[in-house]
């Protein structure tokens, strides 16, 4: 039940409003002075306040009401406040509405209009409080990211925010992490973030492409070899595990590691022990392992291509990195990063956002490198990127790309949608980031 606070020094007004509101299902609490009202707001959960403008006999200036309004606003910025005014105080009430009061009513009031206003304002107050909570939570999540070393990662999507937040959380532990996702999506960069923000950030970070290791040299690459252990081994060789001792070993494309290598890897993950090839001396290391794959390891386990026991050693926690076409908000920031100080047409931006990007960030980076060489100057159009034939849009389903919106059109849309960025961006077919750039370009307040 929503609680309403009524503040008035006139007992008849308090009784009349209490009766009206209680009949309509509200919990009512009353106060006859600003001090009493302040104590109630401090210690009780109130959904709406109705306050008079004067509390001293023969006073009509409204200054007491202004002072109470300011106190209540400081205590609860989202609390809806209805001002109860006489005609002599109407101008003061209007000024307070401009400063954030929810509404004002003149005495005597219309019961129906008052009840409608209360219903709407309580709903609005709850929405504002919820938005404020969400914004505070968002800022709390944003703070660790702002203070972290993100090794140059460029992103703007909510999906990547979640991945980064999880990466930073995992960085402080020493559990094994498996990063999954398609080729070119940025798995290595996420592994770098985990290392850079870990307790062993200053220790070695060794990268190994497990799929590129020759089968006959896997053991020597991972664990090292003594001189003469195999043909061509003229001197002692330090393996990747030994080189990563005290730090982190990143095993990329782990799904491509042959079964013989998987067996040897499993032992060192279980015990931290291994022998160099050609040696009987057991080495012991402390290494955190972060691995990555674009393969479906569950299918590989079913097909007998990947050991189930190794999978569970590597995958204490899994981080799934979505493909670029599932995080379209990242496309334009990435292009701005790869093509700084270059102007891209509105039509090109929209086409680049809707492109399927089967090669993910790597494909996008290559497209930007190519266009910077082939067209070093001028406004970039979609044709310059060489993607026209591969755009993932059927001719019959191709979206109608709007012309670049003018300043007047954007201002009109901002007014129509009451400044809600998401709605304005949707009207013009823009991402929020693209709309923000145009607001800044046209110097439109938001």
Secondary structure, DSSP 4 states (H G I P E B T S, - for coil): --EEEEE-S-HHHHHHHHHHHHHTT-EEEEESSHHHHHHHHHHS--SEEEEES--STT--S-HHHHHHHHHHHHH-TT-EEEEEE-GGGHHHHHHHHHTT--EEEESSPPHHHHHHHHHHHHHHHHHHHHHHHHHHHHHHHHHHHHHS--TT-----HHHHHHHHHHHHHHTS---EEEE--TTSSHHHHHHHHHHTSTTTTS-EEEEEGGGS-GGGHHHHHH-B-TTSSTT--S-B--HHHHTTTSEEEEETGGGS-HHHHHHHHHHHHHSEEE-BT--PEEE---EEEEEESS-HHHHHHTTSS-HHHHHHH-SEEEE---GGG-THHHHHHHHHHTTT--B-HHHHHHHHHS--TTHHHHHHHHHHHHHHH--SS-B-GGGGT-GGG-S--TTT---PPPPPPHHHHHHHHHHTTT-HHHHHHHHT--HHHHHHHHHHTT---
